[in-house]
Amino acid sequence: DASLVLINPTTFAPPDASEQQMQRSPLVQRVNALGRVEAVVTTTAMHGYGVFLAHKIWPDAALVGVDERGKHDRPSLPWSTFLPGAAQGEPLGEEFAHVLLGGHRLHETVLFHERTGALLGITDAVITTVHAPDWLGRFYVHALGMFKGPDTP
């Protein structure tokens, strides 16, 4: 099966590109050569923009998020479901288990692919005070509830 799931998509073309220009992007063409994009997934509340752009390119793909309340600041998108409330096996099939990480406000959810042992979707959980030496980084960690003390790994 040549079905693809995009996890935490980024930009595939310049943000001001037309939809036709996006479709002609070399990166989009490479993705399309791999198979049909069935779902676009974001595993953290902060990544709505990438889903918005991916939806312009693959409008038939299911949109899966984690921030049901805020809808990733993109309430007009046709969200299919939100992982924290979805049953295991939905919407990505039995191959992926999803686990909501606690400890911060981003609703970060990781996906585990048992057959390969791959843990997918890790994004903001890896940001710690060690990686945030400046005041802005420390503010970010504190504001999102990720700071657990000066010895936070």
C-alpha positions in Angstrom: 0.0 0.0 0.0 1.4 3.4 -1.0 -0.5 5.4 1.6 1.4 8.1 3.4 0.9 9.9 6.7 2.7 13.2 7.1 3.6 13.9 10.7 4.3 17.5 11.8 4.6 18.9 8.3 6.6 21.9 7.6 6.4 24.3 4.6 6.7 22.6 1.2 7.0 25.9 -0.7 7.4 29.5 0.1 4.4 30.7 2.2 3.3 33.2 -0.4 3.3 30.6 -3.2 0.1 30.0 -5.1 -1.5 26.6 -4.8 -0.3 25.8 -8.3 3.3 26.7 -7.3 3.0 24.6 -4.2 1.9 21.6 -6.3 5.0 22.1 -8.6 7.4 22.3 -5.6 10.1 19.7 -6.0 9.5 18.5 -2.4 5.8 18.1 -3.0 6.5 16.1 -6.2 8.9 13.8 -4.3 6.3 13.2 -1.6 3.6 12.5 -4.3 6.0 10.1 -6.0 6.1 8.0 -2.8 2.3 7.5 -2.7 -1.0 9.1 -1.8 -1.1 11.3 1.3 -4.0 9.9 3.3 -3.5 11.9 6.5 -1.7 14.9 7.8 -1.0 14.8 11.6 0.3 17.3 14.0 1.4 16.0 17.4 1.6 19.3 19.2 -0.7 22.3 19.7 1.8 24.7 18.2 2.0 23.2 14.7 -1.3 24.3 13.0 0.4 26.4 10.3 2.2 23.4 8.7 -1.2 21.5 8.6 -2.8 24.5 7.1 -0.2 24.6 4.3 -0.3 20.8 3.8 -4.1 21.0 3.5 -3.7 23.3 0.6 -1.6 20.8 -1.2 -3.4 17.6 -0.2 -7.0 18.7 0.4 -8.4 15.1 0.5 -6.1 14.0 3.3 -7.6 13.5 6.7 -6.4 16.2 9.2 -5.5 14.9 12.6 -4.6 17.1 15.5 -4.2 17.1 19.3 -5.7 20.4 20.3 -9.4 19.9 20.0 -10.3 23.0 22.1 -8.0 25.5 20.2 -7.9 23.6 16.9 -4.3 24.6 16.5 -5.4 28.2 15.8 -7.0 26.9 12.6 -10.7 26.3 13.4 -11.7 26.7 9.8 -9.8 23.6 8.7 -11.9 20.4 8.3 -10.3 18.5 11.2 -11.1 14.7 11.1 -10.3 13.9 14.7 -8.0 14.7 17.6 -5.7 12.1 19.0 -6.1 12.4 22.8 -9.8 11.6 22.5 -9.5 9.0 19.7 -9.6 5.3 20.5 -6.4 3.4 19.8 -6.3 2.3 16.2 -8.2 5.5 15.1 -7.6 7.2 12.8 -4.2 5.9 11.8 -4.9 2.2 12.0 -3.7 -0.5 14.4 -0.1 0.0 13.4 0.2 3.3 15.4 -0.4 3.6 19.1 -0.7 7.2 20.4 0.2 8.4 23.8 -0.5 11.9 25.2 2.5 13.2 27.1 1.8 15.0 30.3 3.7 17.8 32.0 3.1 20.7 29.6 0.3 22.6 27.8 1.0 21.6 24.2 -1.1 18.4 24.2 2.0 16.7 22.7 1.2 13.2 21.6 3.7 10.7 20.4 3.0 7.9 17.9 4.6 4.4 18.4 4.9 2.1 15.4 5.3 -1.3 17.0 6.5 -3.3 14.0 9.5 -1.0 13.5 9.9 0.2 17.1 9.8 3.8 15.8 8.7 6.6 18.1 7.3 9.4 16.0 6.1 12.9 16.5 8.4 14.0 19.3 8.7 17.8 19.1 8.5 20.2 22.0 9.1 17.6 24.7 12.8 17.6 23.8 13.0 21.3 24.6 14.4 21.8 28.1 16.2 24.4 30.1 19.5 22.9 29.0 18.5 23.8 25.4 17.1 27.2 26.4 20.1 29.1 27.8 18.8 32.6 26.9 15.9 34.5 28.6 13.5 33.9 25.7 14.0 30.2 25.8 13.6 30.0 29.5 10.4 32.1 29.2 9.1 29.6 26.6 9.8 26.6 28.8 8.2 28.3 31.9 5.1 29.5 30.0 4.3 26.1 28.6 4.6 24.4 31.9 7.7 22.4 30.9 10.1 23.8 33.5 10.5 21.4 36.5 13.3 23.1 38.3 16.9 24.3 37.7 18.0 20.6 37.2 15.4 19.9 34.5 17.2 17.6 32.0 
